[in-house]
Amino acid sequence: MQNRIDFVMAPEDRKNILQSIRAAKTAMPFLIKLSKSDRGSLQSIDDGRKSFVEKSIDFAKRDSNLDPGSGLVEGSY
């Protein structure tokens, strides 16, 4: 594969970008690094289940009798 990017970053730009990344990490102390086994144990939505989940959230938003759990509907999509 041919490299199509021809770019040289100025040292000052690199310094500013790295400072911004450090500031973002400091502002979000809740971010944690997950191990491979931690990531593997998390539930995920694959393409086959995505439409089911989207429909479920839509139904929960429209029908207040459905209770998917505190905060689930408000924070979705």
C-alpha positions in Angstrom: 0.0 0.0 0.0 1.3 3.4 -1.0 1.7 6.1 1.7 -0.5 8.9 0.5 0.1 11.2 3.5 3.0 13.7 3.1 3.0 15.7 6.3 5.5 17.1 8.7 4.3 18.4 12.1 5.9 21.4 13.6 7.4 20.8 17.0 5.2 23.5 18.5 2.1 21.9 17.1 3.1 18.5 18.5 3.7 20.1 21.9 0.3 21.8 21.9 -1.5 18.6 20.9 0.2 16.6 23.6 -0.7 19.3 26.2 -4.3 19.1 25.0 -4.4 15.3 25.4 -2.9 15.6 28.9 -5.5 18.2 29.8 -8.3 16.0 28.5 -7.1 13.0 30.5 -6.8 15.2 33.6 -10.4 16.5 33.1 -11.7 12.9 32.8 -10.2 10.9 35.7 -13.0 8.3 35.3 -11.3 6.9 32.2 -9.6 3.6 32.9 -7.6 1.2 30.8 -9.2 -2.2 30.4 -7.3 -5.4 30.1 -8.0 -7.8 27.2 -10.0 -10.0 29.5 -11.9 -7.1 30.9 -12.9 -6.0 27.4 -13.9 -9.6 26.5 -16.2 -9.8 29.5 -18.2 -6.7 28.6 -21.5 -7.1 26.8 -21.5 -5.8 23.3 -24.1 -5.2 20.6 -23.2 -6.8 17.3 -24.8 -6.0 14.0 -27.3 -8.8 14.4 -28.7 -7.3 17.6 -28.4 -3.6 17.0 -31.8 -3.2 15.4 -33.4 -5.0 18.3 -31.7 -2.7 20.8 -32.7 0.4 18.9 -36.3 -0.7 18.7 -36.3 -1.5 22.4 -35.0 1.9 23.3 -37.6 3.5 21.0 -40.4 1.6 22.6 -39.2 2.5 26.1 -39.1 6.2 25.2 -42.6 6.1 23.9 -44.2 4.0 26.6 -43.6 5.2 30.2 -45.0 1.8 31.5 -41.8 0.1 30.3 -39.0 0.5 32.8 -35.6 -0.4 31.3 -33.8 0.9 34.4 -32.9 4.3 35.7 -31.1 6.5 33.2 -31.0 4.0 30.3 -33.4 5.8 28.0 -32.2 9.3 28.8 -28.6 8.5 27.9 -29.2 6.6 24.7 -28.5 7.8 21.2 
